[in-house]
Amino acid sequence: MPVPLDLRAREIATAVVDRLPARGPVPLADPPPGSGLAPVMGEPGLPVLGNTLGFMQRNLEFSREQHARFGPVFWTNAFGTRLLVVLGPDNIETVLQNRDKAFSNEEGWGYFIGPFFDRGVMLMDFDEHRAHRRIMQGAFKRDRLVSYLEGMNRAIAHGLRSWEPGDGFELFEATKTLTLDIATEVFVGAEPGRDADRLNEAFIHTVHGGQTVVRRDVPGGRWHKGLTSRRELQEYFRGQIAEKRAGDGDDLFSVLCHAEGDDGETFSDEDVVNHMIFVLMAAHDTSTITFSMLAYYLAKHPEWQERLRAESEALGKDVIGYDDLDALPSMDLAFKETLRMNSPVGNIARQATKDTEIDGRFVPAGTNMMVGLYPSMRMEPWWSDPDRFDPERFSEGRREDTSHKFAFTPFGGNVHKCIGMHFGGLEVKAILHQMLLRSTWTVPAGYEPVMDYGTGPFPADGLPITLRAR
């Protein structure tokens, strides 16, 4: 079977990076005299590209190599900027707790995805973020999740019926379509059809816009398509707002149109548009990556697939309800281990707004940063045997995730902890429950997916599995 051109190009690029001679450490900036701080050390990488290829296509390996050379805080050039990378629970805590307000979400994420997800709740800071999050929280309370689950289960059953059993079934691509359909129905309140297909296509181009090295509005490029699609999404949502505000729908779009904070604060029309575009991205990408990789690990470890299937069969229901989650403890263990091994948000962006320090190292104002959630959860000394799929590490007898408050951070932490994390977990488990009852699946011995990096590490080869009906 011939290797696809994009995968061959990736292999060649990786080989080139691997053959580059290691350069000597260079300080990010000299610490102020008398500060007692050490400089952050690192190296720039290739001219123009820097270490973008290493960061995108072999993020875990790159992080491990740089950590071995420079420690848990280092810098490199990537994505057209000088980038500080932060690893390890202690340093993650420093940034996410942000006690002296030295780190900005808005400026950090703004550099990477601002033009496509401007004014999303993740791209806000401090009081403004707190106000918007307070209003939005009503959309993710228990009664809302129960309501969303009803529509979610319908969309899942419809989508899984279209999955044709056979060899080489590309699970990641099929899951991407399924989660988009779920988001369209549950979040937007749109029926499957031409409008939904158009919405989905615009959404995909918007997400891809920020995942490009050429960060210019060049016709035909990803950045240009992303900006065009962002405008299309804005027009669509603006055109629906009056109807949503007048109605009493239970989709997320309607809920945001009517949401109020404790003091009666509401979202403007533009707020609703911006939050809808962002939430679609956040929910779709994270659920797609998590479910696909969870299914992969269950294919690779069939004893766990059978263990989860037995629990789902014992439940005696074709679909799960919100109150059924406690009856699926093994599924929760496997879900958490997948989040650890393949965090769907691999790195989170920040920018230093003033001179500060991390781990005794000087960080100058204006420094763009990436906090490495994914590599930190896959590295010693912070996790034992980190490359082994071992869901029992989350069991009550072990609880390795409690070694540090910020050891297990797939949803971020502190005030910016993912507001939709319970929705995402519910979606992944609802899909998996139905799939376990309908199908069995395997992968060839020794198969490992070719990984690339978007919001987090994802299988660039489509994740082909052998799918069989039960």
C-alpha beads as a LAMMPS data file, in Angstrom:
LAMMPS data file: protein, C-alpha beads

470 atoms
469 bonds

1 atom types
1 bond types

-500.0 500.0 xlo xhi
-500.0 500.0 ylo yhi
-500.0 500.0 zlo zhi

Masses

1 110.0

Atoms # bond

1 1 1 0.000 0.000 0.000
2 1 1 1.579 3.343 -1.032
3 1 1 2.298 5.891 1.682
4 1 1 0.122 9.038 1.261
5 1 1 2.064 12.063 0.077
6 1 1 1.395 14.133 3.194
7 1 1 2.596 11.330 5.462
8 1 1 5.708 10.812 3.312
9 1 1 6.442 14.553 3.529
10 1 1 6.042 14.332 7.297
11 1 1 8.497 11.432 7.467
12 1 1 11.037 13.345 5.385
13 1 1 10.647 16.487 7.498
14 1 1 11.075 14.490 10.696
15 1 1 14.182 12.809 9.315
16 1 1 15.667 16.197 8.452
17 1 1 14.988 17.518 11.962
18 1 1 16.436 14.378 13.560
19 1 1 19.694 14.807 11.587
20 1 1 20.263 18.410 12.637
21 1 1 23.227 18.760 14.982
22 1 1 22.386 19.857 18.503
23 1 1 23.337 23.461 19.091
24 1 1 24.661 24.923 22.285
25 1 1 22.270 26.485 24.801
26 1 1 21.379 30.145 24.318
27 1 1 19.647 32.283 26.986
28 1 1 16.174 33.653 26.256
29 1 1 17.118 36.883 28.008
30 1 1 19.611 37.998 30.644
31 1 1 18.045 38.225 34.126
32 1 1 18.096 41.632 35.816
33 1 1 21.297 42.168 37.830
34 1 1 20.870 41.154 41.431
35 1 1 17.600 39.296 40.818
36 1 1 19.079 35.922 41.697
37 1 1 17.221 34.407 38.736
38 1 1 18.722 32.075 36.143
39 1 1 18.131 32.555 32.405
40 1 1 15.794 30.298 30.452
41 1 1 17.966 28.262 28.104
42 1 1 17.080 26.851 24.689
43 1 1 17.952 26.992 21.009
44 1 1 16.213 28.541 17.991
45 1 1 16.091 25.626 15.543
46 1 1 15.971 26.076 11.773
47 1 1 15.990 29.482 10.087
48 1 1 12.415 30.752 9.585
49 1 1 10.730 27.479 10.646
50 1 1 12.528 27.179 13.953
51 1 1 11.355 23.979 15.645
52 1 1 7.792 24.188 14.310
53 1 1 8.051 20.748 12.694
54 1 1 9.324 19.162 15.872
55 1 1 6.634 20.863 17.933
56 1 1 3.786 19.888 15.592
57 1 1 4.686 16.425 14.356
58 1 1 6.601 14.892 17.253
59 1 1 5.552 16.996 20.199
60 1 1 6.157 14.396 22.888
61 1 1 9.560 13.338 21.607
62 1 1 10.574 16.970 21.079
63 1 1 9.514 17.914 24.611
64 1 1 11.413 14.994 26.110
65 1 1 14.567 15.872 24.167
66 1 1 14.441 19.541 25.133
67 1 1 13.687 18.683 28.744
68 1 1 16.739 16.421 28.857
69 1 1 18.903 19.230 27.495
70 1 1 17.505 22.343 29.155
71 1 1 15.194 21.288 31.995
72 1 1 11.429 21.812 32.483
73 1 1 11.436 25.437 31.250
74 1 1 13.069 26.113 27.885
75 1 1 12.612 28.226 24.779
76 1 1 12.646 27.674 21.039
77 1 1 11.481 29.390 17.868
78 1 1 8.197 28.058 16.442
79 1 1 5.148 29.395 14.589
80 1 1 6.951 32.593 13.749
81 1 1 7.658 33.575 17.351
82 1 1 10.058 32.931 20.203
83 1 1 8.222 30.444 22.361
84 1 1 8.741 29.543 26.021
85 1 1 7.707 25.960 26.876
86 1 1 6.736 25.044 30.442
87 1 1 6.652 21.439 31.707
88 1 1 5.931 19.736 35.017
89 1 1 3.180 20.047 37.679
90 1 1 4.975 22.674 39.779
91 1 1 5.484 24.982 36.814
92 1 1 2.014 24.322 35.407
93 1 1 0.650 25.364 38.794
94 1 1 2.674 28.601 38.710
95 1 1 1.198 29.591 35.360
96 1 1 -2.393 28.416 35.865
97 1 1 -2.727 29.802 39.389
98 1 1 -1.347 33.104 38.035
99 1 1 -1.289 34.675 41.470
100 1 1 0.395 37.922 40.385
101 1 1 -1.558 38.177 37.096
102 1 1 1.607 37.929 35.045
103 1 1 0.178 35.609 32.362
104 1 1 -2.499 36.515 29.825
105 1 1 -4.843 34.110 28.044
106 1 1 -6.056 36.767 25.652
107 1 1 -2.589 37.730 24.454
108 1 1 -1.295 34.162 24.493
109 1 1 -4.108 32.516 22.539
110 1 1 -4.657 35.659 20.493
111 1 1 -1.377 35.183 18.652
112 1 1 -2.302 31.653 17.579
113 1 1 -6.071 31.559 17.063
114 1 1 -7.313 35.080 17.803
115 1 1 -8.471 35.901 14.258
116 1 1 -10.627 32.745 14.177
117 1 1 -11.952 32.507 17.748
118 1 1 -11.828 36.127 18.872
119 1 1 -13.756 36.870 22.061
120 1 1 -14.270 33.228 22.948
121 1 1 -14.314 32.706 26.704
122 1 1 -10.870 31.057 26.616
123 1 1 -9.434 34.226 25.046
124 1 1 -10.452 36.478 27.934
125 1 1 -8.675 37.557 31.089
126 1 1 -9.462 38.326 34.712
127 1 1 -12.696 40.257 35.461
128 1 1 -14.049 40.046 31.931
129 1 1 -13.411 36.308 31.807
130 1 1 -15.051 35.858 35.202
131 1 1 -18.182 37.758 34.108
132 1 1 -18.619 35.829 30.860
133 1 1 -17.911 32.478 32.478
134 1 1 -20.461 33.191 35.209
135 1 1 -23.184 33.726 32.614
136 1 1 -22.103 30.740 30.528
137 1 1 -22.033 28.303 33.451
138 1 1 -25.809 28.057 33.328
139 1 1 -25.507 26.340 29.957
140 1 1 -23.541 23.458 31.520
141 1 1 -25.488 22.774 34.714
142 1 1 -26.812 19.301 35.424
143 1 1 -30.342 19.867 34.083
144 1 1 -28.912 21.207 30.838
145 1 1 -26.552 18.251 30.462
146 1 1 -29.510 15.897 30.936
147 1 1 -31.363 17.728 28.181
148 1 1 -28.371 17.749 25.835
149 1 1 -27.894 14.008 26.360
150 1 1 -31.299 13.224 24.878
151 1 1 -30.411 14.894 21.585
152 1 1 -26.898 13.505 21.768
153 1 1 -28.118 9.910 22.027
154 1 1 -30.385 10.361 18.994
155 1 1 -27.543 11.762 16.898
156 1 1 -25.175 8.986 18.041
157 1 1 -27.627 6.203 17.169
158 1 1 -28.234 7.743 13.744
159 1 1 -24.528 8.198 13.081
160 1 1 -23.422 4.730 14.197
161 1 1 -26.005 3.103 11.918
162 1 1 -24.039 4.508 8.973
163 1 1 -20.742 2.954 10.089
164 1 1 -20.145 0.067 7.685
165 1 1 -18.281 -2.883 9.279
166 1 1 -15.129 -3.972 7.496
167 1 1 -11.366 -3.743 7.335
168 1 1 -9.632 -0.365 7.146
169 1 1 -12.549 1.570 8.671
170 1 1 -11.124 5.042 9.341
171 1 1 -12.366 5.628 12.851
172 1 1 -10.953 9.122 13.336
173 1 1 -12.590 10.471 10.176
174 1 1 -15.906 8.786 11.023
175 1 1 -15.787 10.173 14.572
176 1 1 -15.050 13.666 13.270
177 1 1 -18.238 13.528 11.182
178 1 1 -20.262 12.100 14.062
179 1 1 -19.181 14.712 16.618
180 1 1 -19.865 17.498 14.126
181 1 1 -23.377 16.143 13.623
182 1 1 -23.844 15.960 17.399
183 1 1 -22.634 19.544 17.810
184 1 1 -24.886 20.741 14.999
185 1 1 -27.975 19.186 16.606
186 1 1 -27.243 19.682 20.312
187 1 1 -25.394 22.999 20.195
188 1 1 -26.895 24.736 17.177
189 1 1 -30.321 23.109 17.045
190 1 1 -30.031 22.524 13.292
191 1 1 -31.388 19.449 11.542
192 1 1 -29.063 17.360 9.348
193 1 1 -29.136 18.627 5.790
194 1 1 -27.666 21.228 3.498
195 1 1 -27.408 23.978 6.141
196 1 1 -25.723 21.596 8.562
197 1 1 -23.258 20.424 5.901
198 1 1 -22.404 24.018 5.005
199 1 1 -22.004 24.913 8.669
200 1 1 -19.754 21.918 9.264
201 1 1 -17.506 22.758 6.311
202 1 1 -17.117 26.370 7.431
203 1 1 -16.355 25.227 10.946
204 1 1 -13.629 22.801 9.781
205 1 1 -11.894 25.523 7.741
206 1 1 -12.066 27.896 10.725
207 1 1 -10.406 25.332 13.003
208 1 1 -7.692 24.590 10.440
209 1 1 -6.972 28.294 9.953
210 1 1 -4.862 28.614 13.085
211 1 1 -3.003 25.358 12.402
212 1 1 -0.695 26.657 9.712
213 1 1 2.877 27.828 9.474
214 1 1 2.064 30.495 6.845
215 1 1 0.173 32.932 9.046
216 1 1 -0.828 35.409 6.342
217 1 1 -4.054 36.136 4.465
218 1 1 -2.883 34.598 1.191
219 1 1 -5.703 33.530 -1.184
220 1 1 -5.957 29.755 -1.288
221 1 1 -4.076 29.269 1.990
222 1 1 -5.410 27.840 5.238
223 1 1 -5.277 31.204 6.998
224 1 1 -7.382 32.815 4.242
225 1 1 -9.924 29.963 4.214
226 1 1 -10.153 30.174 7.988
227 1 1 -10.900 33.903 7.959
228 1 1 -13.486 33.495 5.188
229 1 1 -15.168 30.644 7.064
230 1 1 -15.153 32.605 10.325
231 1 1 -17.134 35.354 8.562
232 1 1 -19.558 32.769 7.201
233 1 1 -20.168 31.378 10.686
234 1 1 -20.686 34.877 12.054
235 1 1 -23.301 35.613 9.391
236 1 1 -25.092 32.321 10.034
237 1 1 -25.338 32.773 13.803
238 1 1 -26.286 36.443 13.564
239 1 1 -29.093 35.501 11.202
240 1 1 -30.513 33.010 13.719
241 1 1 -30.315 35.064 16.906
242 1 1 -33.699 36.810 16.694
243 1 1 -35.487 33.485 16.268
244 1 1 -33.509 31.883 19.087
245 1 1 -34.199 34.762 21.485
246 1 1 -37.919 34.594 20.693
247 1 1 -38.112 30.818 21.138
248 1 1 -37.642 28.406 24.006
249 1 1 -35.323 25.811 22.464
250 1 1 -33.065 23.639 24.590
251 1 1 -30.037 23.646 22.259
252 1 1 -26.932 25.464 23.504
253 1 1 -27.427 28.331 21.035
254 1 1 -30.879 29.033 22.508
255 1 1 -29.600 28.649 26.057
256 1 1 -26.835 31.217 25.486
257 1 1 -29.364 33.642 23.999
258 1 1 -31.350 33.496 27.247
259 1 1 -28.519 32.972 29.740
260 1 1 -28.296 35.290 32.760
261 1 1 -25.733 35.700 35.484
262 1 1 -26.548 36.030 39.173
263 1 1 -27.028 39.788 38.764
264 1 1 -29.143 39.526 35.616
265 1 1 -26.264 40.046 33.181
266 1 1 -26.877 38.704 29.677
267 1 1 -24.854 38.224 26.512
268 1 1 -25.042 40.681 23.633
269 1 1 -25.700 39.324 20.137
270 1 1 -21.993 39.534 19.354
271 1 1 -21.148 37.719 22.583
272 1 1 -23.448 34.852 21.616
273 1 1 -21.923 34.624 18.129
274 1 1 -18.367 34.597 19.461
275 1 1 -19.075 32.046 22.170
276 1 1 -20.926 29.734 19.779
277 1 1 -18.004 29.663 17.336
278 1 1 -15.531 28.990 20.127
279 1 1 -17.615 26.333 21.905
280 1 1 -18.123 24.443 18.649
281 1 1 -14.359 24.266 18.175
282 1 1 -13.596 23.330 21.779
283 1 1 -16.249 20.631 22.026
284 1 1 -15.728 19.084 18.625
285 1 1 -11.948 18.739 18.577
286 1 1 -11.561 17.476 22.131
287 1 1 -14.333 14.884 21.872
288 1 1 -13.142 13.640 18.482
289 1 1 -9.563 13.129 19.636
290 1 1 -10.516 11.598 22.985
291 1 1 -13.048 9.116 21.643
292 1 1 -10.848 8.032 18.728
293 1 1 -7.821 7.406 20.905
294 1 1 -9.890 5.694 23.613
295 1 1 -11.260 3.319 20.972
296 1 1 -7.712 2.742 19.701
297 1 1 -6.442 1.785 23.166
298 1 1 -9.417 -0.547 23.607
299 1 1 -8.559 -2.190 20.281
300 1 1 -4.951 -2.562 21.345
301 1 1 -5.964 -3.902 24.764
302 1 1 -8.946 -6.192 24.047
303 1 1 -9.199 -7.277 27.677
304 1 1 -10.227 -3.711 28.519
305 1 1 -12.651 -3.594 25.594
306 1 1 -14.370 -6.715 26.940
307 1 1 -14.354 -5.349 30.485
308 1 1 -16.108 -2.164 29.368
309 1 1 -18.529 -4.086 27.166
310 1 1 -19.550 -6.280 30.091
311 1 1 -20.359 -3.169 32.144
312 1 1 -22.404 -1.657 29.318
313 1 1 -24.315 -4.893 28.783
314 1 1 -25.013 -5.163 32.506
315 1 1 -26.581 -1.702 32.395
316 1 1 -29.346 -3.153 30.220
317 1 1 -29.937 0.043 28.229
318 1 1 -29.345 0.875 24.558
319 1 1 -28.335 4.412 25.534
320 1 1 -27.005 5.854 28.763
321 1 1 -28.697 8.421 30.940
322 1 1 -26.913 10.991 33.065
323 1 1 -27.438 8.943 36.222
324 1 1 -25.962 5.794 34.636
325 1 1 -22.380 7.030 34.647
326 1 1 -21.639 5.690 38.138
327 1 1 -22.510 2.200 36.885
328 1 1 -19.656 2.350 34.366
329 1 1 -16.539 2.705 36.572
330 1 1 -14.191 0.858 34.199
331 1 1 -15.189 3.182 31.382
332 1 1 -14.265 6.135 33.573
333 1 1 -10.845 4.636 34.332
334 1 1 -10.125 4.040 30.634
335 1 1 -11.432 7.528 29.785
336 1 1 -9.094 9.192 32.276
337 1 1 -6.099 7.152 31.151
338 1 1 -6.780 8.173 27.538
339 1 1 -6.887 11.829 28.588
340 1 1 -3.538 11.362 30.317
341 1 1 -1.871 9.552 27.433
342 1 1 -3.319 11.685 24.656
343 1 1 -4.571 14.941 26.124
344 1 1 -6.874 16.486 23.474
345 1 1 -5.654 19.950 24.457
346 1 1 -1.948 19.254 24.413
347 1 1 -0.626 22.719 25.198
348 1 1 -2.231 25.914 26.414
349 1 1 -1.036 29.352 25.409
350 1 1 -0.173 32.290 27.592
351 1 1 1.835 35.486 27.235
352 1 1 3.852 37.119 29.998
353 1 1 2.395 40.587 30.553
354 1 1 5.270 41.724 32.761
355 1 1 8.706 40.529 33.797
356 1 1 8.244 37.463 35.979
357 1 1 9.829 34.112 36.834
358 1 1 9.038 30.415 36.538
359 1 1 11.042 27.803 38.443
360 1 1 13.656 30.419 39.351
361 1 1 14.156 31.411 35.695
362 1 1 13.655 34.913 34.311
363 1 1 10.729 35.360 31.897
364 1 1 10.612 38.811 30.245
365 1 1 7.385 40.647 29.454
366 1 1 5.947 39.893 26.023
367 1 1 7.146 36.269 25.953
368 1 1 4.747 33.898 24.193
369 1 1 4.367 30.643 26.096
370 1 1 3.070 27.102 25.727
371 1 1 2.240 25.123 28.864
372 1 1 2.829 21.469 28.028
373 1 1 -0.093 19.507 29.490
374 1 1 0.257 16.526 27.150
375 1 1 4.015 15.992 27.419
376 1 1 3.971 16.537 31.193
377 1 1 1.441 13.718 31.623
378 1 1 3.631 11.450 29.483
379 1 1 6.962 12.020 31.193
380 1 1 8.895 10.776 34.178
381 1 1 9.425 11.745 36.951
382 1 1 5.842 13.023 37.072
383 1 1 4.194 9.731 36.068
384 1 1 5.443 6.157 36.430
385 1 1 5.804 4.058 33.264
386 1 1 4.079 6.904 31.364
387 1 1 3.883 5.192 27.944
388 1 1 1.930 2.228 29.308
389 1 1 -1.879 2.178 28.982
390 1 1 -2.790 1.431 32.585
391 1 1 -6.262 2.669 33.590
392 1 1 -5.907 1.134 37.030
393 1 1 -3.481 3.936 37.919
394 1 1 -6.667 5.985 38.518
395 1 1 -8.296 3.342 40.747
396 1 1 -8.926 4.063 44.414
397 1 1 -6.065 1.831 45.496
398 1 1 -3.505 3.819 43.504
399 1 1 -4.728 7.295 42.453
400 1 1 -1.480 8.364 40.807
401 1 1 -3.304 11.514 39.677
402 1 1 -3.271 12.783 43.272
403 1 1 0.535 12.972 43.458
404 1 1 0.224 16.698 42.735
405 1 1 -2.732 19.043 42.328
406 1 1 -1.608 19.765 38.769
407 1 1 -0.316 16.327 37.794
408 1 1 -3.512 15.438 35.877
409 1 1 -4.565 18.489 33.862
410 1 1 -6.284 17.440 30.605
411 1 1 -8.881 20.168 31.181
412 1 1 -6.449 22.838 32.329
413 1 1 -6.905 24.211 35.815
414 1 1 -7.910 27.026 38.119
415 1 1 -10.301 29.694 36.794
416 1 1 -9.742 28.681 33.161
417 1 1 -10.494 25.000 33.700
418 1 1 -12.589 23.796 30.774
419 1 1 -16.201 24.823 31.345
420 1 1 -17.465 22.037 29.074
421 1 1 -15.441 19.166 30.548
422 1 1 -18.507 17.357 31.898
423 1 1 -20.292 17.709 28.560
424 1 1 -17.235 16.319 26.770
425 1 1 -16.972 13.339 29.089
426 1 1 -20.678 12.635 28.711
427 1 1 -20.438 12.746 24.914
428 1 1 -17.447 10.383 24.713
429 1 1 -19.030 7.879 27.094
430 1 1 -22.403 8.020 25.344
431 1 1 -20.764 7.212 21.992
432 1 1 -18.616 4.459 23.474
433 1 1 -21.552 2.794 25.250
434 1 1 -23.520 2.474 22.013
435 1 1 -20.475 1.339 20.053
436 1 1 -19.631 -1.361 22.603
437 1 1 -23.143 -2.787 22.288
438 1 1 -23.141 -2.674 18.494
439 1 1 -19.598 -3.606 17.500
440 1 1 -16.224 -5.132 18.236
441 1 1 -13.042 -3.695 16.765
442 1 1 -9.367 -4.551 16.456
443 1 1 -6.102 -3.200 15.064
444 1 1 -3.179 -5.265 13.722
445 1 1 -0.552 -6.318 16.242
446 1 1 2.124 -3.646 16.486
447 1 1 0.047 -0.950 14.744
448 1 1 0.505 2.561 16.058
449 1 1 -1.234 5.519 14.416
450 1 1 0.811 8.205 12.676
451 1 1 0.353 11.186 14.991
452 1 1 0.155 14.845 14.082
453 1 1 -0.788 17.812 16.223
454 1 1 -3.784 20.160 16.106
455 1 1 -5.422 21.209 19.375
456 1 1 -3.682 18.082 20.665
457 1 1 -2.086 14.936 19.237
458 1 1 -4.385 13.225 16.718
459 1 1 -4.077 10.234 14.330
460 1 1 -3.138 11.696 10.952
461 1 1 -3.628 8.350 9.165
462 1 1 -7.357 8.282 9.916
463 1 1 -6.929 5.495 12.506
464 1 1 -7.913 2.460 10.396
465 1 1 -9.513 -0.343 12.411
466 1 1 -11.242 -3.606 11.647
467 1 1 -14.874 -3.056 12.627
468 1 1 -17.246 -5.981 13.116
469 1 1 -20.969 -5.983 13.923
470 1 1 -22.069 -7.963 16.975

Bonds

1 1 1 2
2 1 2 3
3 1 3 4
4 1 4 5
5 1 5 6
6 1 6 7
7 1 7 8
8 1 8 9
9 1 9 10
10 1 10 11
11 1 11 12
12 1 12 13
13 1 13 14
14 1 14 15
15 1 15 16
16 1 16 17
17 1 17 18
18 1 18 19
19 1 19 20
20 1 20 21
21 1 21 22
22 1 22 23
23 1 23 24
24 1 24 25
25 1 25 26
26 1 26 27
27 1 27 28
28 1 28 29
29 1 29 30
30 1 30 31
31 1 31 32
32 1 32 33
33 1 33 34
34 1 34 35
35 1 35 36
36 1 36 37
37 1 37 38
38 1 38 39
39 1 39 40
40 1 40 41
41 1 41 42
42 1 42 43
43 1 43 44
44 1 44 45
45 1 45 46
46 1 46 47
47 1 47 48
48 1 48 49
49 1 49 50
50 1 50 51
51 1 51 52
52 1 52 53
53 1 53 54
54 1 54 55
55 1 55 56
56 1 56 57
57 1 57 58
58 1 58 59
59 1 59 60
60 1 60 61
61 1 61 62
62 1 62 63
63 1 63 64
64 1 64 65
65 1 65 66
66 1 66 67
67 1 67 68
68 1 68 69
69 1 69 70
70 1 70 71
71 1 71 72
72 1 72 73
73 1 73 74
74 1 74 75
75 1 75 76
76 1 76 77
77 1 77 78
78 1 78 79
79 1 79 80
80 1 80 81
81 1 81 82
82 1 82 83
83 1 83 84
84 1 84 85
85 1 85 86
86 1 86 87
87 1 87 88
88 1 88 89
89 1 89 90
90 1 90 91
91 1 91 92
92 1 92 93
93 1 93 94
94 1 94 95
95 1 95 96
96 1 96 97
97 1 97 98
98 1 98 99
99 1 99 100
100 1 100 101
101 1 101 102
102 1 102 103
103 1 103 104
104 1 104 105
105 1 105 106
106 1 106 107
107 1 107 108
108 1 108 109
109 1 109 110
110 1 110 111
111 1 111 112
112 1 112 113
113 1 113 114
114 1 114 115
115 1 115 116
116 1 116 117
117 1 117 118
118 1 118 119
119 1 119 120
120 1 120 121
121 1 121 122
122 1 122 123
123 1 123 124
124 1 124 125
125 1 125 126
126 1 126 127
127 1 127 128
128 1 128 129
129 1 129 130
130 1 130 131
131 1 131 132
132 1 132 133
133 1 133 134
134 1 134 135
135 1 135 136
136 1 136 137
137 1 137 138
138 1 138 139
139 1 139 140
140 1 140 141
141 1 141 142
142 1 142 143
143 1 143 144
144 1 144 145
145 1 145 146
146 1 146 147
147 1 147 148
148 1 148 149
149 1 149 150
150 1 150 151
151 1 151 152
152 1 152 153
153 1 153 154
154 1 154 155
155 1 155 156
156 1 156 157
157 1 157 158
158 1 158 159
159 1 159 160
160 1 160 161
161 1 161 162
162 1 162 163
163 1 163 164
164 1 164 165
165 1 165 166
166 1 166 167
167 1 167 168
168 1 168 169
169 1 169 170
170 1 170 171
171 1 171 172
172 1 172 173
173 1 173 174
174 1 174 175
175 1 175 176
176 1 176 177
177 1 177 178
178 1 178 179
179 1 179 180
180 1 180 181
181 1 181 182
182 1 182 183
183 1 183 184
184 1 184 185
185 1 185 186
186 1 186 187
187 1 187 188
188 1 188 189
189 1 189 190
190 1 190 191
191 1 191 192
192 1 192 193
193 1 193 194
194 1 194 195
195 1 195 196
196 1 196 197
197 1 197 198
198 1 198 199
199 1 199 200
200 1 200 201
201 1 201 202
202 1 202 203
203 1 203 204
204 1 204 205
205 1 205 206
206 1 206 207
207 1 207 208
208 1 208 209
209 1 209 210
210 1 210 211
211 1 211 212
212 1 212 213
213 1 213 214
214 1 214 215
215 1 215 216
216 1 216 217
217 1 217 218
218 1 218 219
219 1 219 220
220 1 220 221
221 1 221 222
222 1 222 223
223 1 223 224
224 1 224 225
225 1 225 226
226 1 226 227
227 1 227 228
228 1 228 229
229 1 229 230
230 1 230 231
231 1 231 232
232 1 232 233
233 1 233 234
234 1 234 235
235 1 235 236
236 1 236 237
237 1 237 238
238 1 238 239
239 1 239 240
240 1 240 241
241 1 241 242
242 1 242 243
243 1 243 244
244 1 244 245
245 1 245 246
246 1 246 247
247 1 247 248
248 1 248 249
249 1 249 250
250 1 250 251
251 1 251 252
252 1 252 253
253 1 253 254
254 1 254 255
255 1 255 256
256 1 256 257
257 1 257 258
258 1 258 259
259 1 259 260
260 1 260 261
261 1 261 262
262 1 262 263
263 1 263 264
264 1 264 265
265 1 265 266
266 1 266 267
267 1 267 268
268 1 268 269
269 1 269 270
270 1 270 271
271 1 271 272
272 1 272 273
273 1 273 274
274 1 274 275
275 1 275 276
276 1 276 277
277 1 277 278
278 1 278 279
279 1 279 280
280 1 280 281
281 1 281 282
282 1 282 283
283 1 283 284
284 1 284 285
285 1 285 286
286 1 286 287
287 1 287 288
288 1 288 289
289 1 289 290
290 1 290 291
291 1 291 292
292 1 292 293
293 1 293 294
294 1 294 295
295 1 295 296
296 1 296 297
297 1 297 298
298 1 298 299
299 1 299 300
300 1 300 301
301 1 301 302
302 1 302 303
303 1 303 304
304 1 304 305
305 1 305 306
306 1 306 307
307 1 307 308
308 1 308 309
309 1 309 310
310 1 310 311
311 1 311 312
312 1 312 313
313 1 313 314
314 1 314 315
315 1 315 316
316 1 316 317
317 1 317 318
318 1 318 319
319 1 319 320
320 1 320 321
321 1 321 322
322 1 322 323
323 1 323 324
324 1 324 325
325 1 325 326
326 1 326 327
327 1 327 328
328 1 328 329
329 1 329 330
330 1 330 331
331 1 331 332
332 1 332 333
333 1 333 334
334 1 334 335
335 1 335 336
336 1 336 337
337 1 337 338
338 1 338 339
339 1 339 340
340 1 340 341
341 1 341 342
342 1 342 343
343 1 343 344
344 1 344 345
345 1 345 346
346 1 346 347
347 1 347 348
348 1 348 349
349 1 349 350
350 1 350 351
351 1 351 352
352 1 352 353
353 1 353 354
354 1 354 355
355 1 355 356
356 1 356 357
357 1 357 358
358 1 358 359
359 1 359 360
360 1 360 361
361 1 361 362
362 1 362 363
363 1 363 364
364 1 364 365
365 1 365 366
366 1 366 367
367 1 367 368
368 1 368 369
369 1 369 370
370 1 370 371
371 1 371 372
372 1 372 373
373 1 373 374
374 1 374 375
375 1 375 376
376 1 376 377
377 1 377 378
378 1 378 379
379 1 379 380
380 1 380 381
381 1 381 382
382 1 382 383
383 1 383 384
384 1 384 385
385 1 385 386
386 1 386 387
387 1 387 388
388 1 388 389
389 1 389 390
390 1 390 391
391 1 391 392
392 1 392 393
393 1 393 394
394 1 394 395
395 1 395 396
396 1 396 397
397 1 397 398
398 1 398 399
399 1 399 400
400 1 400 401
401 1 401 402
402 1 402 403
403 1 403 404
404 1 404 405
405 1 405 406
406 1 406 407
407 1 407 408
408 1 408 409
409 1 409 410
410 1 410 411
411 1 411 412
412 1 412 413
413 1 413 414
414 1 414 415
415 1 415 416
416 1 416 417
417 1 417 418
418 1 418 419
419 1 419 420
420 1 420 421
421 1 421 422
422 1 422 423
423 1 423 424
424 1 424 425
425 1 425 426
426 1 426 427
427 1 427 428
428 1 428 429
429 1 429 430
430 1 430 431
431 1 431 432
432 1 432 433
433 1 433 434
434 1 434 435
435 1 435 436
436 1 436 437
437 1 437 438
438 1 438 439
439 1 439 440
440 1 440 441
441 1 441 442
442 1 442 443
443 1 443 444
444 1 444 445
445 1 445 446
446 1 446 447
447 1 447 448
448 1 448 449
449 1 449 450
450 1 450 451
451 1 451 452
452 1 452 453
453 1 453 454
454 1 454 455
455 1 455 456
456 1 456 457
457 1 457 458
458 1 458 459
459 1 459 460
460 1 460 461
461 1 461 462
462 1 462 463
463 1 463 464
464 1 464 465
465 1 465 466
466 1 466 467
467 1 467 468
468 1 468 469
469 1 469 470
